[in-house]
């Protein structure tokens, strides 16, 4: 494996700092620096962008982003054990890396970033979906980011890009495709990681649209689709009865049959349903 910079190989970094992956933090380390650089390239042109990275661990993707020319990387790392390894990277890259020891679910990075902003991360498995939903559902749009380049379990990645009628289609597909273009760009086998997870992984690239494909309130749409897919085997009039007292009227207004099931309904119809529910207030 060739090096992408003059820093030690990641296996040596992990051994030096005793960075065994913690299951409680959803950690699986990607050690092939050529692969992390390939993932970084999926984020597009980095030279004129700040990059937000969540959960850098020993810094494999961090080094990929910096070696590919990122103007600046802000890395949010919860695990204090990783900080010395990340500081070594910061020292080698002339101030282009800032590392903050924080929980990404509780930290607001915006005061540290200058637009344009990209997000790139091998997301910890235990917080990845929640972070994605937060980034997709701010009240105001366009968001602070212009693109997301994120690694997930392959099953989650497939849910993000799924189409109506497929088994993977659900809440993540609706929220992702409402406001962004989403596609899987890299598939990764378990053997690419240390320790190898039990499932395959995939990198998804999402580009923010200038405006949503259809008008809807983000909070209402999120609540409607969460209820609809929580009981996906049921007819919509049953799964959505807690969303509004006269849900059949709202379904009719959106052109949806009350006997339809969630996986049959497209994005446009879900947005129409959310608008109808919101108009009642």
Phi and psi in degrees as a GROMACS rama.xvg file:
@    title "Ramachandran Plot"
@    xaxis  label "Phi"
@    yaxis  label "Psi"
@TYPE xy
-77.9662  157.004  UNK-2
-90.3835  150.947  UNK-3
-101.495  -7.54058  UNK-4
-154.499  -172.041  UNK-5
-94.2378  9.71806  UNK-6
-82.4478  164.09  UNK-7
-65.3755  156.668  UNK-8
-57.9201  151.469  UNK-9
-63.5134  -33.5117  UNK-10
-60.8809  -38.9356  UNK-11
-67.8943  -39.0729  UNK-12
-61.8728  -45.9901  UNK-13
-62.888  -41.4585  UNK-14
-66.7589  -43.1758  UNK-15
-61.5903  -43.0054  UNK-16
-98.6619  5.95272  UNK-17
53.021  54.3702  UNK-18
-98.5267  62.4429  UNK-19
-65.8649  137.443  UNK-20
-65.43  136.237  UNK-21
-97.5698  121.478  UNK-22
-63.3246  -34.8475  UNK-23
-64.2042  -22.2438  UNK-24
-102.242  6.77888  UNK-25
66.0466  31.9016  UNK-26
-88.4956  132.863  UNK-27
-142.621  117.184  UNK-28
-88.0401  135.745  UNK-29
-100.231  114.234  UNK-30
-100.072  -16.1162  UNK-31
-80.1258  106.827  UNK-32
-68.2858  -27.5265  UNK-33
-65.3897  -35.1358  UNK-34
-72.7418  -40.0314  UNK-35
-65.3714  -34.8093  UNK-36
-66.975  -36.9079  UNK-37
-63.361  -41.4553  UNK-38
-63.5361  -43.2276  UNK-39
-58.6431  -37.6863  UNK-40
-65.7736  -25.0153  UNK-41
-66.7482  -18.0009  UNK-42
-77.0613  -6.78293  UNK-43
90.8664  -158.022  UNK-44
-70.8905  121.489  UNK-45
-105.293  -14.27  UNK-46
-62.8884  -26.3234  UNK-47
-113.444  26.7736  UNK-48
-134.115  149.106  UNK-49
-87.8384  142.442  UNK-50
-119.494  128.529  UNK-51
-96.4897  124.257  UNK-52
-119.259  132.029  UNK-53
-107.2  131.891  UNK-54
64.5459  56.17  UNK-55
-69.5112  -19.7827  UNK-56
59.9054  -131.01  UNK-57
-76.6779  -4.94492  UNK-58
101.819  21.8372  UNK-59
-62.3868  -53.2885  UNK-60
-69.0002  -34.2177  UNK-61
-55.9209  -47.3943  UNK-62
-66.2135  -35.4858  UNK-63
-61.6918  -45.6408  UNK-64
-62.9641  -43.7475  UNK-65
-69.6589  -41.7646  UNK-66
-67.1789  -25.9954  UNK-67
-85.9154  4.37652  UNK-68
99.8174  15.3475  UNK-69
-53.3541  133.777  UNK-70
-58.2151  -41.7905  UNK-71
-162.774  144.088  UNK-72
-122.718  129.132  UNK-73
-107.071  114.04  UNK-74
-108.36  124.54  UNK-75
-104.879  113.8  UNK-76
-126.19  123.755  UNK-77
-81.0517  -30.0929  UNK-78
-84.7273  108.01  UNK-79
-61.2396  -25.0175  UNK-80
-61.2142  -27.6717  UNK-81
-83.2399  -11.9997  UNK-82
-62.7476  -42.277  UNK-83
-61.5414  -38.7635  UNK-84
-65.4315  -40.5869  UNK-85
-69.6736  -34.1799  UNK-86
-64.3038  -35.5362  UNK-87
-60.5475  -38.8633  UNK-88
-67.4922  -44.0357  UNK-89
-57.9847  -41.7882  UNK-90
-65.3546  -32.7252  UNK-91
-80.0421  -18.3673  UNK-92
-113.038  29.3461  UNK-93
50.7763  49.2224  UNK-94
78.7173  6.705  UNK-95
-83.7977  -7.14488  UNK-96
-117.701  126.939  UNK-97
-117.299  128.763  UNK-98
-112.775  131.078  UNK-99
-124.077  127.887  UNK-100
-84.4584  101.727  UNK-101
-159.822  164.831  UNK-102
-88.0191  120.041  UNK-103
-60.2722  -26.1934  UNK-104
-74.7941  -15.4299  UNK-105
-119.086  5.0202  UNK-106
-115.211  134.528  UNK-107
-100.369  110.751  UNK-108
-85.2127  -6.00286  UNK-109
-63.1163  -32.4394  UNK-110
-69.9287  -12.6956  UNK-111
-100.535  -3.38851  UNK-112
-119.995  148.094  UNK-113
-119.606  126.575  UNK-114
-61.8212  154.415  UNK-115
-72.4402  148.597  UNK-116
-122.49  131.944  UNK-117
-116.536  150.839  UNK-118
-114.254  129.544  UNK-119
-139.166  129.65  UNK-120
-163.527  144.202  UNK-121
-89.596  86.53  UNK-122
-65.9825  135.818  UNK-123
-55.0089  133.028  UNK-124
-58.1027  -30.0714  UNK-125
-82.2491  -8.59025  UNK-126
-128.065  -2.61656  UNK-127
-59.6799  -47.8325  UNK-128
-65.8684  -41.676  UNK-129
-63.075  -41.6137  UNK-130
-63.9128  -43.348  UNK-131
-58.79  -46.8487  UNK-132
-61.0951  -40.408  UNK-133
-61.3299  -43.4999  UNK-134
-68.9016  -25.891  UNK-135
-88.7089  -15.369  UNK-136
-123.515  35.8744  UNK-137
-66.6573  155.411  UNK-138
-62.9549  -41.0086  UNK-139
-98.9983  145.717  UNK-140
-139.735  140.809  UNK-141
-65.9569  158.047  UNK-142
-83.1083  -177.322  UNK-143
-73.3907  -18.4093  UNK-144
-103.577  152.983  UNK-145
-102.915  -22.7125  UNK-146
-154.857  155.819  UNK-147
-122.007  129.294  UNK-148
-124.746  102.43  UNK-149
-131.134  138.992  UNK-150
-98.4203  132.79  UNK-151
-132.932  169.414  UNK-152
-56.8242  142.884  UNK-153
-58.2011  -35.1358  UNK-154
-60.2267  -40.4496  UNK-155
-68.8129  -42.6673  UNK-156
-57.9542  -42.1976  UNK-157
-66.886  -30.7536  UNK-158
-68.7985  -31.1522  UNK-159
-69.0442  -35.4806  UNK-160
-103.434  5.17855  UNK-161
-66.2428  154.513  UNK-162
-109.997  158.237  UNK-163
-54.2545  141.683  UNK-164
93.2165  -15.2354  UNK-165
-88.8752  158.816  UNK-166
-65.2172  -31.2431  UNK-167
-82.2865  -11.4577  UNK-168
-66.7342  132.88  UNK-169
-176.127  -152.861  UNK-170
-57.212  -45.5357  UNK-171
-62.9902  -39.4211  UNK-172
-62.5169  -44.7986  UNK-173
-61.5042  -51.1154  UNK-174
-67.4811  -37.3786  UNK-175
-70.819  -44.871  UNK-176
-82.925  -12.9119  UNK-177
-66.4317  -40.3208  UNK-178
-122.571  4.22265  UNK-179
-150.283  163.833  UNK-180
-95.3355  124.927  UNK-181
-124.345  136.303  UNK-182
-151.839  148.712  UNK-183
-81.4239  128.731  UNK-184
-113.328  -22.9114  UNK-185
-146.42  136.284  UNK-186
-105.525  140.342  UNK-187
-130.77  128.623  UNK-188
-78.3621  161.581  UNK-189
-55.8498  -32.4994  UNK-190
-66.3488  -11.5778  UNK-191
-74.7114  -12.6159  UNK-192
-113.115  159.327  UNK-193
-127.636  119.929  UNK-194
-71.7719  156.66  UNK-195
-66.3281  126.428  UNK-196
-70.7839  171.345  UNK-197
-81.3996  -8.92109  UNK-198
-128.567  161.455  UNK-199
-75.7888  162.816  UNK-200
-124.811  168.372  UNK-201
-153.405  150.078  UNK-202
-100.582  128.986  UNK-203
-111.83  134.7  UNK-204
-111.382  124.873  UNK-205
-120.545  127.347  UNK-206
-108.522  124.33  UNK-207
-65.3223  132.134  UNK-208
-78.4843  153.07  UNK-209
-59.3764  -34.3851  UNK-210
-149.515  157.946  UNK-211
-58.551  154.259  UNK-212
-63.2633  -34.408  UNK-213
-140.161  146.102  UNK-214
-67.9561  139.582  UNK-215
-173.924  155.732  UNK-216
-82.8059  128.436  UNK-217
-59.8695  -43.0465  UNK-218
-66.7974  -40.7509  UNK-219
-69.7253  -43.9826  UNK-220
-60.5943  -43.4585  UNK-221
-61.6031  -40.338  UNK-222
-68.413  -40.4994  UNK-223
-64.8803  -47.6768  UNK-224
-72.3046  -31.5437  UNK-225
-62.1362  -44.4633  UNK-226
-67.5974  -40.226  UNK-227
-63.7617  -42.0032  UNK-228
-92.7702  -6.39391  UNK-229
-67.0942  -30.3181  UNK-230
-130.216  64.4158  UNK-231
-66.2719  -19.1892  UNK-232
-79.6956  -15.5138  UNK-233
-86.9721  159.039  UNK-234
-66.5924  150.558  UNK-235
-61.5245  -33.4101  UNK-236
-63.6004  -26.5711  UNK-237
-84.5124  -45.4781  UNK-238
-70.967  -23.1467  UNK-239
-104.374  7.26918  UNK-240
-63.1567  -24.6563  UNK-241
-83.4348  -8.08994  UNK-242
-78.1757  -39.4059  UNK-243
-154.44  145.456  UNK-244
-65.0311  -31.3028  UNK-245
-111.819  54.317  UNK-246
-62.7569  -30.8927  UNK-247
-64.4322  -33.7754  UNK-248
-66.139  -40.6223  UNK-249
-67.672  -38.7459  UNK-250
-62.1844  -43.5512  UNK-251
-62.5936  -40.9478  UNK-252
-63.208  -28.5326  UNK-253
-91.9479  1.14247  UNK-254
74.881  27.9547  UNK-255
-111.36  134.046  UNK-256
-76.11  137.181  UNK-257
-63.9552  -18.7408  UNK-258
-89.4377  -4.68093  UNK-259
-66.6057  158.356  UNK-260
-108.932  158.149  UNK-261
-55.87  -41.3134  UNK-262
-68.3378  -9.85648  UNK-263
-88.5379  -11.8133  UNK-264
-98.9095  131.164  UNK-265
-83.9514  172.418  UNK-266
-59.4987  -44.7326  UNK-267
-60.2955  -42.0187  UNK-268
-68.554  -38.8171  UNK-269
-63.884  -38.4721  UNK-270
-66.047  -39.9146  UNK-271
-63.111  -39.5238  UNK-272
-64.8231  -42.9442  UNK-273
-62.7336  -39.6565  UNK-274
-64.0463  -40.3113  UNK-275
-64.9785  -44.4237  UNK-276
-62.9225  -41.9859  UNK-277
-66.2859  -32.1967  UNK-278
-69.0231  -16.5783  UNK-279
-73.1989  -23.3911  UNK-280
